């Protein structure tokens, strides 16, 4: 993997760690409600589901971090986890909010393209 690929993968990993924090710890806070456009009542009712989603985002961040720690031998790991992020982003963009396509799917797609061009 080239330096640009590694930087992009790092960005996607940090993004998903941030999403973990928002969903697991800040879901019912004013910041979390603002980011996700939630009412206080809905945030309270859905906080367990949000924490579960956050945990999955944490797994994606951990997998991408693991790929980076593996160096050049982590390319396949990076491709796998970026593909998971891409699929989740496309699905979320179609079923939840189109904005997810740009926030989640696009960075993963750009990272995958960077890996492809670096190979």
Buried (B, 14 or more C-beta within 10 A) or exposed (E): BEEBBBEBBBBBBEBBBBBBBBBBEBBBEEEBBEBBEBEEEEBEEBBEEBBEBBEBBBBBBBBBBBBBEBEEEBBEBBBEBBEBBBEBBBBBBEEEEEEBBEBBBBBBBBBBEBBEEBE
